[in-house]
């Protein structure tokens, strides 16, 4: 099951790459911004609860899709770019086992505990 989920996330990442290719931005924008959603981890400086909230906001695919669709509706390529980067980054993280966080701490995710080989 774990491999199937990783393949699914890889396909979603590739979908994000495809949607980026439809925008009028140079490719360096994609590679330069792909790690920026990790800014949400700064919330962990204020504790696990704030950290989980910050991380989850920047890694929630539903929010990414909503921002992208708002960008389409309002013809705002910047919003489309932001949505694609958030979506692609979340997929990339999930390929590596980093899921949405629980308030218990950074290593507790909806995909299981990070570093636990038994999951």
C-alpha positions in Angstrom: 0.0 0.0 0.0 2.8 2.4 0.8 4.3 2.1 -2.7 0.9 2.7 -4.2 0.5 5.9 -2.3 4.0 7.0 -3.3 3.2 6.4 -6.9 -0.1 8.4 -6.5 1.8 11.3 -5.0 4.5 11.1 -7.8 1.7 11.4 -10.4 0.2 14.4 -8.5 3.7 16.0 -8.4 4.0 15.5 -12.2 0.5 17.0 -12.6 1.8 20.1 -10.8 4.8 20.2 -13.1 2.4 20.0 -16.1 0.2 22.8 -14.8 3.3 24.9 -14.2 4.4 24.3 -17.8 1.1 26.0 -18.9 2.1 29.2 -17.1 4.3 31.9 -18.6 7.1 31.6 -16.0 10.7 30.4 -16.5 11.4 27.0 -15.1 13.8 28.5 -12.5 10.7 29.8 -10.7 9.5 26.3 -10.1 12.9 25.0 -8.9 13.5 28.2 -6.9 10.2 28.1 -5.1 9.5 24.4 -4.6 10.9 24.4 -1.0 9.3 27.7 0.1 6.2 26.0 1.7 8.5 24.6 4.3 8.4 28.1 5.8 5.4 26.7 7.7 7.8 24.8 9.9 8.8 28.0 11.6 5.6 27.6 13.7 7.4 24.9 15.6 9.5 27.7 17.2 6.3 28.5 19.1 5.5 24.9 20.1 4.0 21.8 18.6 0.4 23.1 18.2 1.5 26.3 16.3 4.0 24.3 14.3 1.4 21.7 13.2 -1.0 24.5 12.3 1.6 26.4 10.3 2.9 23.3 8.6 -0.5 22.0 7.7 -1.7 25.3 6.2 1.3 25.4 3.8 0.9 21.7 3.0 -2.8 21.3 2.5 -3.6 20.3 -1.0 -7.2 21.6 -0.8 -6.0 25.1 0.0 -3.5 24.8 -2.9 -6.2 23.9 -5.3 -8.5 26.7 -4.1 -5.7 29.3 -4.6 -5.0 27.9 -8.0 -8.7 28.0 -9.0 -9.0 31.6 -7.7 -6.0 32.4 -9.9 -7.8 31.0 -12.9 -11.1 32.7 -12.1 -9.5 36.1 -11.5 -6.9 35.6 -14.3 -4.1 36.0 -11.7 -1.0 34.0 -12.8 0.7 34.7 -9.5 -2.1 32.9 -7.6 -1.9 30.0 -10.1 1.8 29.8 -9.4 1.3 29.8 -5.7 -1.3 27.1 -5.9 0.9 24.9 -8.1 3.9 25.3 -5.9 1.9 24.5 -2.7 0.3 21.5 -4.4 3.6 20.2 -6.0 5.5 20.6 -2.7 2.9 18.8 -0.7 3.0 15.9 -3.1 6.8 15.9 -3.1 6.8 15.8 0.7 4.4 12.9 0.8 6.5 10.9 -1.6 9.2 11.1 1.2 6.7 10.3 4.0 6.1 13.8 5.3 2.4 14.1 5.8 0.2 16.6 7.6 1.2 17.0 11.2 -0.5 16.1 14.5 -0.2 18.4 17.5 2.0 15.8 19.3 5.1 16.8 17.4 6.7 17.1 14.0 7.3 13.4 13.5 3.6 12.5 14.0 1.8 12.6 10.6 -1.3 11.4 8.9 1.0 9.0 7.1 2.5 7.5 10.3 5.4 8.4 12.4 8.4 9.7 10.5 11.3 7.4 10.9 9.2 4.4 11.9 10.0 1.6 9.5 7.1 -0.4 10.7 4.4 1.9 9.2 
